Amino acid sequence: RKNLPQPPVTAITPDSVPPAVTPLQASIRGDLLDRWGPLLQGEALRVALGYSSGAALRQSLARGTAPVTLFKIPGRRGHYALTWQVAHWLARQGTAPDATASVQRRPPADP
């Protein structure tokens, strides 16, 4: 087996991660980092992105419709995502104009 040249490894430093723009992004990012660390993979990735099953996540990968950049790590199985990207995507979903417009509010009950 030939030794193939490996792509250069870029270190992720606190300066290379965009700062949280909103308090919601900061809160979600902190929660995800505390729970799963800087990379999400497998079941953690599926749950964080809101897919109902691993098959649904795989289908999204096959179609190229995953909402964040997913990548492989040489010598490891599965796809990975950066936690901060998932956190920022989640925050945008909760504050998107069309997301709040579709919420149906129930009128208050009469006392």
Secondary structure, 3 states (H helix, E strand, C coil): CCCCCCCCCCCCCCCCCCCCCCHHHHHHHHHHHHHHCCEEEHHHHHHHHCCCCHHHHHHHHHHCCCCCCCECCCCCCCCEEEHHHHHHHHHHHHHCHHHHHCCCCCCCCCC
